[in-house]
Amino acid sequence: MSGGFFHIPSDLQNTYFGLVGLHLREALIPVAAGLLIALPIAQLCVRLRWLYPPVLGVTTVLYAIPSLAFFVVLIDYTGQTETTVMIPLAVYSLVVFIPAIVDGVRSVPQETLDAATAMGLGPVRRYLQVQLPIAAPAIIAGLRVATVSSISLVSVGMLIGNQGGLGNLLHDGQIYHQNRLIWLSVVGTAVLAVLVDALLVLLRIALTPWMPRGSGSRRTKAAGARPGTDTEARPEPAVTALEDAVR
């Protein structure tokens, strides 16, 4: 067990940073897949309001299934592989993404949709170029929750043949009575979650330049900005989305 703080037992057949890469792959691919699946389902729920409650009910029931039970069911079909870990994580993300997207898209003012239609945008272009950009803050908020949750749940994969990324260190830490390995797992997973969440915050800032950056901006807007200030000049999200769609 010698070889430095980041030395990993040979039975894991990986380095510490190799486990970090495995952990990120098993966490982020399901989130991306869940987002792609949720986008068309959420749009159907927006157009067909009666469909939203049953869809939300189904995703909630699926989310209530324990991850270990999900793994046991899938092992007969996908074996002790990364796929067995990633499928439940993608399914779990739907319970976050679908409400976030539906609420975000429904928040788009009707006059904005009417203006987009008057500009000649069809349903698909209106959804992609107007509704989704305006709904971006709500969608990214859901993305942050789903991503952090996925990074945390990946560790459970250690129970099905060392498919848990950094969670594999928890198992070996108990076998070899090495608290160092347990700390590497717990702290490493927490750091990954914080770093990825920070990147998503930066993404939100880049995609939504009209949103205030802090409480100071909110106070300035509430108090009333002087003519010519940046607060007054900042365009509304609906106007920005329409301008981009026209371009």
Sequence and secondary structure as in RCSB ss.txt:
>XXXX:A:sequence
MSGGFFHIPSDLQNTYFGLVGLHLREALIPVAAGLLIALPIAQLCVRLRWLYPPVLGVTTVLYAIPSLAFFVVLI
DYTGQTETTVMIPLAVYSLVVFIPAIVDGVRSVPQETLDAATAMGLGPVRRYLQVQLPIAAPAIIAGLRVATVSS
ISLVSVGMLIGNQGGLGNLLHDGQIYHQNRLIWLSVVGTAVLAVLVDALLVLLRIALTPWMPRGSGSRRTKAAGA
RPGTDTEARPEPAVTALEDAVR
>XXXX:A:secstr
  S TT   GGG S HHHHHHHHHHHHHHHHHHHHHHHHHHHHHHHH GGGHHHHHHHHHHHHHS HHHHHHHHH
HHH SSHHHHHHHHHHHHHHHHHHHHHHHHHTS HHHHHHHHHTT  HHHHIIIIIHHHHHHHHHHHHHHHHHHH
HHHGGGGGGGTS SGGGHHHHHHHHTT HHHHHHHHHHHHHHHHHHHHHHHHHHHHH TTS  SHHHHHHHHH  
 TT HHHH   HHHHHHHHHH 
